[in-house]
Amino acid sequence: MQRPDIKESSLEIKNLIEEDSGIYFSHIVLQSTRFMSVLPGDEVTLDCSMAAGVRMSSYIMYWYKQDHYGEPIQLIIKENDKPTQNYEAILNTNDNRFSLKVSKVTAQDSVTYYCAAGSQAIFGEGTKLTVLERDVKEPEVEILKPSGIETRCKKTITLVCVAEKFYPDHVSITWTLGDKEIKENVATDPYATQDKTTKLFSMTSRLKVSKKEFKPKNKYRCTVNFYNGTHDISDNTDEINGIEGISLDIN
């Protein structure tokens, strides 16, 4: 079987960028680690594999990086390339695994790395690497109460969840009603913003709720899942119950 190759012109690579997710990706290429944190000067290895029944030997494999959300991706290295000063590609077709070794990391290596396969540039979902510049800090989470004007004059209520003062920006935000996750009418910032002085991040998520559903029996919870460098922490939460009636007085 002839192995397909990727088209590497800047125009063709640019056409792979999507406004929604930043790039086109598929569940064929698997990157099990979503976040990684390391100290300056460390060496780190990122791995990717293929979905069950898909052989890596059928593709030429690549590693890309994206400095910030929405920016173009950049080709770093492909299989069988000679190692550079910072990067080394390691292919193990027997184990269906392709790795990227990054040596002597600096703050400039704090980017998202994407593993990709084949002529159609099938991407994994990416691994965000942060070279730590300060101590890790968990997020503070608060749901802002809707204003009385909003509950009196509008048919829907917007709940705003604010996660702030965290580092690094290895977070995801989910809304739940009782034990059920809410996926509709949710708008979450595509990326966290950083205070240049403290290096701490903040991020918000908004949930629109029908006024008739905003009742005392319904408890809305915002959960900020945070990766602290060794494991995920999901107890950073705040919650709010609905209030009966068409008005809500906030003093």
ABEGO torsion letter per residue (X at the ends): XBBBBBBABAAAAAAABBAAAGBBBBAABBBABABBBBBBGBBBBBBBBBBBGBBAAABBBBBBBBABBGBBBBBABBBGBBBBAABBBBBBAAAGBBBBBBBGBBAAABBBBBBBBEAAGBBBAEBBBBBBABBBBBBBBBBBBBBAAAAAABABBBBBBBBBGBOBABBBBBBBBEABBBABGBBBBABBBBBAAAGBBBBBBBBBBBAAABBAABBBBBBBBBBAGABBBAABBBBBBBBBEABBBBX
